């Protein structure tokens, strides 16, 4: 059962940021929203949807829980268009943009070095 606030986060009519305390169900809502976006839009693929978290462990956890939910949905889904879409999502999940903001931006810069006007061999400076 989702709370009213969690249900409103599943409204796809607008982009959203989900910010809440630990244990409040953020990951569950993100899993549901992520899969809803992909399953309700046949032309979208996991590489078209970005899910940003603050930590590497949160990103890994989110991707793991999306995979688990996909497996559950596939188990319960009869053959047909919906099942085919779920299989497609599952096959592309490894290359999905589910990461920290830092990892996502690094990937963008590495992919579009010319457009970003950066050297392909750039390195990240940490302090």
N, C-alpha and C positions, 0 to 999 in steps of 0.2 A: 504494500500500500504506500502510495506517495502522498506527501503533504501537499497542501494547496500551493506553497512556494515552489516545491519541486515540480509539480504539474505545470506551473507557469513557465518554468525553465525549459519545458519540452515544447513550448509554443515555437514553431519554426518561422513565424512571420517576421522575426527580427533576430539579429545577431545577439549573443549574450555572453556575459562573463559570469561565471558561477563562483562566488566568494562566500565561504562559510567556515564555521569552526570544524575542527577535527571530529570525525564521527558523525557528522550531520547528514551523510549520504551524498556528498558531492560526486564521488566516483560513480556511484550507481546512476545518478542523474546524467552524468557525462556519457556513460556507456549507452543509456537509453536514447539520449539525444543524438549521439554520433550515429548509432545504427538507424534511428528514425530518419535522419537526414539522408543517409545513403539508400535506405530501402524505399523511401517515398519519392526519390528522384532517380529514375532509371538511367539518366545520362551521367550521373555523378559516379565517381570512383574514389576509393580511399585517398588517392593523391590529390583530389580536388577539395578535400576537407582538412582543415588544420585544427588540431587539438593541442593547446599549449598548457603546460603545467609549470610549476616552479622548481621542482626537483627531478633529478634523474629517476629516483626510486618511484615517484608518483607517475612519471611517464611510463615506466616499465609496468607498474601495477595497472594503470589504465589500459594499456595494450593487452596485458594478460587477461583482464576482466572482459574486455571486448571479445577476445578470442573465445573465452569460456561461454559468454552469452551467445556468440555465433554458433558454437557447438550445440548448445542447448536448443536454440531455434532450429537448427538443421535436424536435430534428432526428432523434433516435434512437427516438422514441416513436411507435408506430402510433396511428391514430385510436382513440378510446375514452375511457372515464372518466378514466384517468390523464392522458391528453393534455389533456382538457378542464380538469382541475384545474390542470395546469401553465400553460395559457393564462390561466386565471383569476388565478393567482398573478402571472404576468408583467404582466397588465393593471393589477393593484393595487400593484405593487412601488413605484411612484413615491410613493405615500402611506404606505408602510410606516414604522414606527418603527425606523429604523436610524440611530442618531445618537449624539452624546455625551450623557452624563448631564445636562449643562447644557442642551443643546437640548431634550432630552426633558422636563425639568422646566419649562422656559419654556413649551413647548407645552401641558403640562398646566395650568399656571397661566393661560395665555391662554384655554384652552378652558373652564376651570371657575373663572372669576374669582369668581363669587358663592359657590360652595362653599368656595373657598380664602380668602374674605374679603379679597380684594385688589382694588385699582382696575384697571379694564380698561386704563388707560393707564400701567400701571406700567412702569418702566424698570429695566434691569439696571445695577448699579453695579460697575464694574471698577476695580481699582487698578493 
